[in-house]
Amino acid sequence: MNLAPGAWKYAAVPLLAAPFALVISVTASVVALALGVATLAFFRDPERTPPPTGVVSPADGTVSVIREEGDRVRLGVFMNVWHVHVVRAPVAARVVDVEHVSGAHRPAFSKESDRNERVHARLETDSPNLPSADTSETDAEVTLIAGAFARRIHPYVESGEDLERGQRIGHIAFGSRVDLLFPPTVDVADVAVEPGDSTTAGETVVLDAGSVERGDLEIDVSPPDDDDPATG
């Protein structure tokens, strides 16, 4: 089982304490062992296979936010303690900036979490998985937001780095939220998920540009002209 960086640092204390806890009681030892195993499970980092097309979810969890912000659309995914907390790139892109912003540690599912500590990964992309733009490249942003218990955000990427769709870009320890700010070419109606939907990082399609563009096509369904020689 792959583990995110820092897993053993958190799990080592309860695992090492488990045999010594037998001095207190068997129950204490079992609790320490279970805590260590649960910590390792929390930091699990399974392989993911992106689908052939589409913008993929940056995080495992439940869709908690879909809203317009000016000419942009924000998608928020709340990650509970049992979800995988490794964050992935929604599209192939280049990292143009990684910014850490200090803040509060409110519950990640609350409205007040918009003021929590966070890390912004700003991306520049010409991905065909997004609706076409007037320019060759457009921007998107993935934000890793700390929660009430998530006090550590660990970005894996740096400015200037090229990313593949579904590539690991960071993780957050112990409950949090991840936001995806779409480029201006995306409308709310284009988003393929709804609040309450479950997502899997790197695999769940949250927007499919092919479907968006096909939805804009006009199809002539009028009956053929009897005088048209091509139908004779």
Stockholm file with secondary structure:
# STOCKHOLM 1.0

chainA/1-232         MNLAPGAWKYAAVPLLAAPFALVISVTASVVALALGVATLAFFRDPERTPPPTGVVSPADGTVSVIREEGDRVRLGVFMNVWHVHVVRAPVAARVVDVEHVSGAHRPAFSKESDRNERVHARLETDSPNLPSADTSETDAEVTLIAGAFARRIHPYVESGEDLERGQRIGHIAFGSRVDLLFPPTVDVADVAVEPGDSTTAGETVVLDAGSVERGDLEIDVSPPDDDDPATG
#=GR chainA/1-232 SS CCBCTTHHHHHHHHHHHHHHGGGTCHHHHHHHHHHHHHHHHHTBCCCCCCCSSSEECSSSEEEEEEEEETTEEEEEEEECTTSCCEEECSSSEEEEEEEEECCBCCCTTSGGGGGBCEEEEEEEECCTTSCCCSSSCEEEEEEEEECSSCCEEEECCCTTCEECTTCEEEEEESSEEEEEECCTTCCGGGBCCCTTCEECTTTSEEECHHHHHHHTCCCCCCCCCTTCGGGC
#=GC SS_cons         CCBCTTHHHHHHHHHHHHHHGGGTCHHHHHHHHHHHHHHHHHTBCCCCCCCSSSEECSSSEEEEEEEEETTEEEEEEEECTTSCCEEECSSSEEEEEEEEECCBCCCTTSGGGGGBCEEEEEEEECCTTSCCCSSSCEEEEEEEEECSSCCEEEECCCTTCEECTTCEEEEEESSEEEEEECCTTCCGGGBCCCTTCEECTTTSEEECHHHHHHHTCCCCCCCCCTTCGGGC
//
